[in-house]
Amino acid sequence: MATEATSNATTQTEAAIRAHVSDNFASTISDLERLVRIPSVSWPSFNHEHLQRSSADIAEMLREIGIFDEVDVRRAPLDVQPEGATETQYGQPAVVARREPRNGRPTVLLYAHHDVQPPGKDEDWDSPAFEPTERNGRLYGRGAADDKAGVMAHIGAIRALVDTAKSEGRELDLGIALFIEGEEEWASQSFGSFLRENRELLAADAIIVADSGNWDSETPALTVALRGAVAFNLRVETLAHASHSGMFGGSVPDAMMATVRLLDTLWDADGAVAVEGLTEAEIASPPYDEARLREESGLLPGVTPIGRGEILSRIWAKPSVSITGIDAPNIANASNTLIPSTLVRISARIAPGQDPDAAYDAIKRHLEARAPYGAKLTFEDAGLGQAFLVDTSGWAVAEVRQAMADAWDKAPVDMGVGGSIPFIAELVSEFPEAQILVTGVEDPDGRAHSPNESLHIESFRKSVLTEALFLARLDTREG
């Protein structure tokens, strides 16, 4: 009878949570829109007062819930202090909160970030970047998906959990901590320091990193693999000064010519990476055809995909190299001049299992061995990020998969992601016993980091419900 009574109580609690998420969803969306209106860009050239505002708003939302022993906005020193700095430089404001567990229950740490990418050009947006606009079941705006929806998924789920417990006349036992970062889009430059300074506040048995996505707008996903990152600037120099292209063209190589020929060696003719020493991984992938790739990526008619093997293995399990920027005279300032030097930003993604230092060394060796005409190469401003593979054997993975299935009425997909979340390696290092779950609210049509970023609203509701069910079940879990 006790087991039956417990089962009935659980069923009633979960029904109440479902009702709360649905009944209060308009309020959750309204709070999300309020956050989207704050242009909280963490890049150095933007006004960081907006980050203070967004962190303060989030902290106030958490205080209003009324269950946390502590809510605060904090900064930590940069992990690497700038050369020549005369005083300690700090990162951007992050929101932290914690309530201690009761009666032997576990603690879960909920991570998201409140900073966003720069908006880009206004004319590339169909509606203003920082004015949330709903169209055709999607909410458009910078940060609407990445990652202010992650912030509000946490807050919406906690509200449902707390209000349901109050309506049932009981106290929560689950321990909950939050870490809402303020500089993820600018390389999380104080992340390690922040973890070390706030270790006791953030310690948990399970960690939800809500900064990934779902398989599609109707199918949930748990991210189980992330590629690592190697990014750096490459300076190519061939001349001591600019020279007239008519007077010396055809006799001396200019830097742009050398750069073009050098960069071309990074890929085979089919576009697969041609750098010896970059490895691949073995990751199972669900069906995914070229038609879907074209639809989701915006590949133009007549343009062919690149690489070899299964499409998803190219994205999840193999390296890629992209040129994300070139500093050289633009066309408006072009003259008949041989360019003495160029500066190129190279961004590589590396397969899970490869050390980023080893990958960086392999790329440098490749380029140095192929520098055309003896061009001088200089490597600058490297940023390296570890790849990540989830251990899917733990109880937390089973719990979150079941919560996804129950919230979405559809079994979740285990998926890899071609992008990187380098700081996860620091979470693993600081909290080696914690189970890490990478979830998210994005979908293939979300265009995170691009103009017209958007959130699929119904998918967001299901994501809030998933987390609320997950937390409710942990609230009754022993140990």
C-alpha positions in Angstrom: 0.0 0.0 0.0 2.8 2.4 0.8 4.3 1.8 -2.6 1.0 2.4 -4.3 0.5 5.6 -2.3 4.0 6.8 -3.2 3.3 6.1 -6.8 0.0 8.0 -6.7 1.7 10.9 -5.0 4.4 11.0 -7.7 1.8 10.9 -10.5 -0.1 13.7 -8.9 3.0 15.8 -8.4 4.1 15.3 -12.0 0.6 16.2 -13.3 0.8 19.4 -11.2 4.2 20.2 -12.6 2.9 19.7 -16.2 0.0 22.0 -15.4 2.3 24.7 -13.8 4.7 24.7 -16.8 1.7 25.1 -19.2 -0.2 27.6 -17.1 2.8 29.8 -16.4 4.5 29.5 -19.8 3.4 32.9 -21.0 5.1 34.4 -18.0 8.3 32.4 -18.7 8.3 33.7 -22.3 7.7 37.3 -21.0 10.7 37.0 -18.7 12.8 35.6 -21.6 11.8 38.5 -23.8 12.8 40.9 -21.0 16.3 39.4 -21.0 16.5 39.4 -24.8 16.0 43.1 -24.8 19.2 43.6 -22.9 22.1 43.7 -25.4 24.5 41.8 -23.1 27.4 41.3 -25.4 30.6 40.3 -23.6 33.0 41.2 -26.5 35.5 43.9 -25.4 34.3 46.6 -27.7 30.7 46.5 -26.3 29.1 48.3 -23.4 29.5 45.8 -20.4 27.0 47.7 -18.3 24.4 45.6 -20.1 26.0 42.5 -18.6 25.6 44.0 -15.1 21.9 44.6 -15.9 21.2 41.2 -17.2 23.0 39.5 -14.3 21.1 41.7 -11.8 17.7 40.8 -13.4 18.5 37.1 -13.3 19.6 37.3 -9.7 16.4 39.0 -8.8 14.3 36.3 -10.5 16.1 33.7 -8.4 15.6 35.6 -5.1 11.9 35.9 -5.8 11.6 32.1 -6.0 12.5 32.1 -2.3 14.3 28.8 -1.8 18.0 29.6 -2.1 20.3 30.0 0.9 22.4 32.4 -1.2 22.0 34.3 -4.4 24.8 36.6 -5.6 26.5 38.2 -8.6 30.2 37.6 -8.7 33.3 38.1 -10.8 36.6 36.2 -10.8 40.1 37.1 -12.0 40.9 36.2 -15.6 42.5 32.8 -15.9 45.4 34.4 -17.8 46.3 38.0 -16.8 47.2 40.3 -19.7 50.9 40.9 -20.2 51.9 44.1 -18.6 48.8 44.5 -16.5 49.4 46.6 -13.4 46.4 45.4 -11.5 44.3 42.2 -11.5 41.8 42.0 -14.4 38.4 40.4 -13.8 35.9 38.6 -16.0 32.3 39.5 -16.5 29.6 39.2 -13.8 28.1 35.7 -13.3 25.0 34.8 -11.2 25.4 32.1 -8.6 22.8 30.5 -6.2 22.6 27.5 -3.9 20.3 25.7 -1.6 21.7 22.7 0.4 20.1 19.3 0.0 18.0 17.7 2.8 17.5 14.1 3.8 20.2 12.6 1.7 19.0 14.0 -1.6 21.5 14.8 -4.4 22.5 18.3 -5.6 22.2 19.4 -9.2 24.1 22.3 -10.7 22.4 24.2 -13.5 24.6 26.1 -16.0 23.7 28.6 -18.7 25.1 31.9 -19.9 23.5 35.3 -20.1 26.0 36.9 -22.5 25.3 36.9 -26.2 27.0 37.2 -29.6 27.2 40.6 -31.3 24.2 41.3 -33.4 26.0 42.0 -36.7 24.5 44.2 -39.3 21.0 45.6 -38.6 20.0 45.1 -42.2 20.6 41.4 -42.0 17.8 41.0 -39.5 14.1 40.8 -40.4 13.3 42.3 -37.1 15.5 44.2 -34.6 18.1 42.0 -33.0 17.2 43.1 -29.4 13.5 43.4 -29.8 12.1 39.9 -29.4 9.5 39.2 -32.1 7.3 36.2 -32.5 6.6 34.9 -36.0 5.3 31.5 -37.1 5.8 29.8 -33.7 9.3 31.1 -33.2 10.7 33.9 -31.0 13.4 35.9 -32.9 16.1 37.9 -31.2 19.8 37.8 -30.3 20.1 35.4 -27.3 16.5 34.1 -27.7 18.0 30.7 -28.1 21.7 31.0 -27.2 21.5 31.1 -24.3 18.9 33.2 -22.5 16.4 30.4 -23.2 18.7 28.1 -21.3 18.6 30.5 -18.4 14.8 30.6 -18.4 14.5 26.9 -18.8 16.3 26.6 -15.5 14.2 29.3 -13.8 10.9 28.0 -15.3 11.7 24.5 -14.1 12.6 25.6 -10.6 9.5 27.7 -10.4 7.3 24.7 -11.3 9.1 22.5 -8.8 8.8 25.0 -6.0 5.2 26.1 -6.5 4.1 22.5 -6.9 5.7 21.5 -3.6 4.1 24.5 -1.9 0.7 23.6 -3.2 1.2 20.1 -1.8 2.3 21.5 1.6 5.8 20.0 1.6 9.4 21.2 1.6 11.9 20.4 -1.1 14.8 18.1 -0.3 16.8 18.5 -3.5 19.9 20.5 -3.5 20.1 23.1 -6.3 23.0 25.3 -7.4 23.1 27.7 -10.4 25.9 29.2 -12.3 24.8 31.7 -15.0 28.0 32.8 -16.7 28.5 36.2 -18.3 31.3 35.6 -20.8 30.8 32.3 -22.6 30.7 34.0 -25.9 34.1 35.6 -25.2 36.0 32.3 -24.4 35.0 32.0 -20.7 38.2 33.8 -19.8 37.7 33.6 -16.0 35.9 30.3 -15.9 38.7 28.3 -14.2 39.2 31.0 -11.6 35.5 31.2 -10.9 35.2 27.5 -10.3 38.1 27.4 -7.9 36.9 30.5 -6.0 33.3 29.2 -5.8 33.9 25.4 -5.6 31.8 24.8 -2.4 28.9 26.9 -3.7 28.8 25.0 -7.1 29.7 21.4 -6.0 27.1 18.9 -7.2 26.3 15.3 -8.0 25.0 16.1 -11.5 25.5 19.1 -13.7 23.2 20.3 -16.5 24.9 22.4 -19.1 22.0 23.9 -21.0 23.9 25.3 -24.0 23.3 22.7 -26.8 20.3 21.7 -28.8 17.8 19.1 -29.8 17.7 16.8 -32.8 14.9 18.8 -34.4 11.9 20.8 -33.2 9.9 17.6 -32.4 12.7 15.3 -31.1 14.7 15.9 -27.9 18.4 15.1 -27.7 21.1 14.6 -25.2 24.5 15.8 -26.5 27.0 13.0 -25.8 30.0 14.3 -27.9 31.5 17.7 -28.6 34.5 18.4 -30.8 37.4 20.3 -29.4 38.7 23.6 -30.7 42.0 25.0 -31.9 41.9 28.7 -33.1 44.8 31.0 -33.8 45.9 33.9 -35.9 48.4 33.2 -38.7 50.5 36.1 -39.9 52.1 35.7 -43.4 54.8 38.1 -44.5 56.8 38.3 -47.7 57.9 42.0 -48.1 59.4 44.6 -45.9 57.0 47.2 -47.3 54.3 47.5 -49.9 55.4 47.9 -53.5 53.9 48.9 -56.8 52.1 45.8 -58.3 53.0 46.9 -61.8 56.6 47.5 -61.1 57.3 44.3 -59.3 54.3 42.0 -59.9 55.4 38.7 -61.4 58.8 38.9 -59.8 58.2 38.9 -56.1 55.5 37.1 -54.2 53.1 39.3 -52.2 51.6 38.0 -48.9 48.1 37.5 -50.3 49.4 35.2 -53.0 51.4 33.2 -50.4 48.5 33.1 -48.1 46.1 31.7 -50.7 48.5 29.0 -51.8 49.3 28.1 -48.2 45.7 27.9 -47.0 44.7 25.7 -49.9 47.1 23.0 -48.6 44.9 22.5 -45.5 42.3 20.5 -47.5 42.2 17.7 -50.1 40.4 18.3 -53.4 37.1 17.0 -51.9 37.4 19.4 -48.9 38.4 16.8 -46.3 41.1 18.1 -43.9 44.6 17.2 -45.2 46.6 17.8 -42.0 48.6 14.8 -40.9 48.3 14.2 -37.2 44.6 15.2 -36.8 42.6 12.2 -35.7 39.1 10.9 -36.1 36.7 9.2 -33.6 34.2 6.4 -33.7 30.8 7.8 -32.9 27.5 6.1 -33.8 25.1 8.5 -35.6 21.4 8.3 -36.7 20.4 8.6 -40.3 21.0 12.1 -41.8 21.0 12.6 -45.6 22.2 15.3 -47.9 18.8 16.8 -48.3 18.6 17.6 -44.6 22.1 19.0 -44.6 21.2 21.3 -47.4 18.0 22.5 -45.7 19.6 23.1 -42.3 22.9 24.6 -43.5 21.6 26.8 -46.3 23.8 25.1 -48.9 23.1 26.8 -52.2 21.8 24.8 -55.2 24.7 23.4 -57.2 27.2 23.7 -54.3 28.3 20.2 -53.2 29.1 19.1 -49.6 32.7 18.5 -48.6 34.5 15.7 -46.9 34.2 11.9 -46.9 32.1 9.3 -45.0 28.8 9.6 -43.3 27.7 13.2 -43.1 27.2 13.3 -39.3 30.6 11.6 -38.8 32.2 14.5 -40.7 30.5 16.9 -38.3 30.8 15.0 -35.0 33.8 12.8 -35.3 36.3 14.3 -37.8 38.3 17.4 -37.8 37.4 20.5 -39.8 39.3 23.7 -40.6 37.7 27.0 -41.4 39.1 30.5 -42.2 36.9 32.8 -40.2 38.7 36.1 -40.9 41.4 37.8 -43.0 43.0 41.2 -42.3 44.1 42.7 -45.5 43.1 45.8 -47.5 39.4 45.8 -48.3 38.2 46.5 -51.8 37.3 50.1 -51.0 40.9 50.7 -50.0 42.5 48.5 -52.6 45.3 50.0 -54.7 47.8 48.6 -57.2 50.0 47.4 -54.5 51.7 44.2 -53.5 50.5 43.4 -50.0 53.5 42.8 -47.6 51.6 40.9 -44.9 48.2 39.3 -44.1 46.7 38.2 -40.8 44.3 35.2 -41.0 42.1 33.6 -38.3 42.1 29.9 -38.5 39.5 28.0 -36.6 39.8 24.2 -36.4 37.5 21.6 -34.7 39.1 18.4 -33.6 37.6 15.0 -32.9 36.7 13.8 -29.5 39.7 12.0 -28.0 42.4 14.3 -29.5 44.5 16.6 -27.3 44.2 20.2 -28.5 47.9 20.9 -27.9 48.8 18.0 -30.1 46.4 19.1 -32.8 47.7 22.7 -32.7 51.3 21.4 -33.1 50.2 19.2 -36.1 48.6 22.2 -37.8 51.6 24.4 -37.2 53.9 21.7 -38.6 51.8 21.4 -41.7 51.8 25.1 -42.4 55.5 25.6 -41.6 56.5 22.8 -43.9 54.4 24.3 -46.8 55.1 28.0 -46.6 55.3 29.1 -50.2 58.4 31.0 -51.5 59.9 31.0 -48.0 57.2 33.2 -46.6 57.6 34.2 -42.9 54.9 32.7 -40.7 54.0 33.8 -37.2 51.4 32.1 -34.9 49.5 34.4 -32.5 46.6 34.4 -30.0 46.0 30.7 -29.8 42.9 29.4 -28.1 42.5 25.7 -27.3 39.5 23.8 -26.1 39.1 20.2 -25.0 36.7 17.9 -26.8 34.1 16.0 -24.6 32.6 12.5 -24.6 29.8 11.8 -22.1 29.8 8.7 -19.9 26.3 7.5 -20.6 26.3 4.8 -17.9 25.3 6.9 -14.9 21.9 7.3 -13.2 21.6 11.0 -14.2 21.8 10.1 -17.9 19.0 7.6 -17.5 16.9 10.1 -15.5 17.2 12.9 -18.0 16.5 10.6 -21.0 13.3 9.4 -19.3 12.3 13.0 -18.5 12.8 14.0 -22.1 10.7 11.0 -23.4 7.9 11.9 -21.0 8.0 15.6 -21.8 8.2 15.3 -25.5 6.2 12.1 -25.9 9.1 10.9 -28.0 12.3 9.0 -27.3 15.4 11.2 -27.2 18.4 10.9 -29.6 22.0 10.7 -28.4 23.8 13.2 -30.6 27.2 14.7 -31.2 27.7 18.4 -31.9 30.3 19.8 -34.3 30.8 22.8 -32.1 32.7 23.0 -28.9 32.1 23.9 -25.2 35.7 23.9 -24.0 34.9 24.8 -20.4 33.3 21.4 -19.8 36.8 20.0 -19.4 37.2 22.4 -16.5 34.0 21.2 -14.9 35.3 17.6 -15.2 38.6 18.6 -13.6 37.0 20.5 -10.7 34.1 18.1 -10.1 35.4 14.7 -11.2 32.6 12.7 -9.5 29.8 14.8 -11.0 27.7 13.4 -13.9 27.6 16.0 -16.7 24.5 16.3 -18.9 24.7 18.5 -22.0 21.2 19.6 -23.0 19.7 22.7 -24.7 16.9 24.5 -26.3 18.2 25.1 -29.8 17.1 23.4 -33.0 18.5 23.2 -36.5 16.6 26.2 -37.6 17.7 28.4 -34.7 20.6 30.1 -36.4 22.5 30.7 -33.2 25.3 33.3 -33.7 23.7 34.4 -37.0 21.2 37.1 -38.0 17.6 36.1 -37.3 18.5 33.8 -34.4 15.3 32.3 -33.1 13.8 29.9 -30.6 11.1 27.3 -31.4 8.5 28.2 -28.8 6.8 24.8 -28.3 10.2 23.0 -28.1 11.2 25.5 -25.4 8.0 24.6 -23.4 9.0 20.9 -23.7 12.5 21.7 -22.6 11.2 23.5 -19.5 9.0 20.6 -18.7 11.8 18.1 -19.2 14.0 19.8 -16.6 11.1 20.3 -14.2 10.3 16.5 -14.3 14.0 15.7 -13.9 14.3 17.9 -10.9 11.1 16.5 -9.4 12.4 13.0 -9.7 15.7 13.9 -8.2 13.8 15.4 -5.3 12.6 11.9 -4.3 15.9 10.1 -5.2 17.9 8.6 -2.4 21.6 9.4 -2.3 
